[in-house]
């Protein structure tokens, strides 16, 4: 019997796409391939999860209050909404993170669903052993989510064609990917994503 799998989409939100408050260069260019992953996992009856930044108006995460970043993904704003081209299934399970005033919320594993259940607990409930991760941004929330998934004992696949990085420094994404691989994350593209 094959291991139970799940797809995790990290922060594919308007503010992280072109014209957003904290745009990842070409961040929306991965949406088409992510939609293909969504379809593949849904067709195989594997769960699909999506994380989102869901920050309060006032948080130490923002520059205005001593943090590193411009205000972005403020709860209940258009910027915090998932990109309209992302074809989320009806049974999508959404995890919100960065909701507390002092919480950065980089990793999807810091988030909770609308019942207050954390991602790892829900994965455990559904007997998920392998998680496939794509989204934004490679060098921040995707990296943090992958590394936390490894710490939780999951087999982790990084969807290399379904990620984009901020790259404040030119090699940030490459270095992030190298670190993930060093920790045991496997790289995968859509053509290699075959379920037996």
Secondary structure in CASP SS format (residue, H / E / C, confidence):
PFRMAT SS
TARGET T0000
AUTHOR 0000-0000-0000
METHOD secondary structure of the structure
MODEL  1
X C 1.00
X C 1.00
X C 1.00
X C 1.00
X E 1.00
X E 1.00
X E 1.00
X E 1.00
X E 1.00
X E 1.00
X C 1.00
X C 1.00
X E 1.00
X H 1.00
X H 1.00
X H 1.00
X C 1.00
X C 1.00
X C 1.00
X C 1.00
X C 1.00
X C 1.00
X C 1.00
X C 1.00
X C 1.00
X C 1.00
X H 1.00
X H 1.00
X H 1.00
X H 1.00
X H 1.00
X H 1.00
X H 1.00
X H 1.00
X H 1.00
X H 1.00
X H 1.00
X H 1.00
X H 1.00
X H 1.00
X H 1.00
X H 1.00
X H 1.00
X C 1.00
X C 1.00
X C 1.00
X E 1.00
X E 1.00
X E 1.00
X E 1.00
X E 1.00
X E 1.00
X E 1.00
X C 1.00
X E 1.00
X C 1.00
X C 1.00
X C 1.00
X C 1.00
X C 1.00
X C 1.00
X E 1.00
X H 1.00
X H 1.00
X H 1.00
X C 1.00
X C 1.00
X C 1.00
X E 1.00
X C 1.00
X C 1.00
X C 1.00
X C 1.00
X E 1.00
X C 1.00
X C 1.00
X C 1.00
X H 1.00
X H 1.00
X H 1.00
X C 1.00
X E 1.00
X C 1.00
X C 1.00
X C 1.00
X C 1.00
X C 1.00
X C 1.00
X C 1.00
X C 1.00
X C 1.00
X C 1.00
X E 1.00
X E 1.00
X E 1.00
X E 1.00
X E 1.00
X C 1.00
X C 1.00
X C 1.00
X C 1.00
X C 1.00
X C 1.00
X C 1.00
X C 1.00
X C 1.00
X C 1.00
X H 1.00
X H 1.00
X H 1.00
X C 1.00
X E 1.00
X C 1.00
X C 1.00
X C 1.00
X C 1.00
X C 1.00
X E 1.00
X H 1.00
X H 1.00
X H 1.00
X H 1.00
X H 1.00
X H 1.00
X H 1.00
X C 1.00
X C 1.00
X C 1.00
X C 1.00
X E 1.00
X E 1.00
X E 1.00
X E 1.00
X E 1.00
X E 1.00
X E 1.00
X C 1.00
X H 1.00
X H 1.00
X H 1.00
X H 1.00
X H 1.00
X H 1.00
X H 1.00
X H 1.00
X H 1.00
X H 1.00
X H 1.00
X H 1.00
X H 1.00
X H 1.00
X C 1.00
X C 1.00
X C 1.00
X E 1.00
X E 1.00
X E 1.00
X E 1.00
X E 1.00
X E 1.00
X E 1.00
X E 1.00
X E 1.00
X E 1.00
X C 1.00
X C 1.00
X C 1.00
X C 1.00
X C 1.00
X C 1.00
X C 1.00
X H 1.00
X H 1.00
X H 1.00
X H 1.00
X H 1.00
X H 1.00
X H 1.00
X H 1.00
X H 1.00
X H 1.00
X H 1.00
X C 1.00
X C 1.00
X C 1.00
X E 1.00
X E 1.00
X E 1.00
X C 1.00
X H 1.00
X H 1.00
X H 1.00
X C 1.00
X C 1.00
X C 1.00
X C 1.00
END
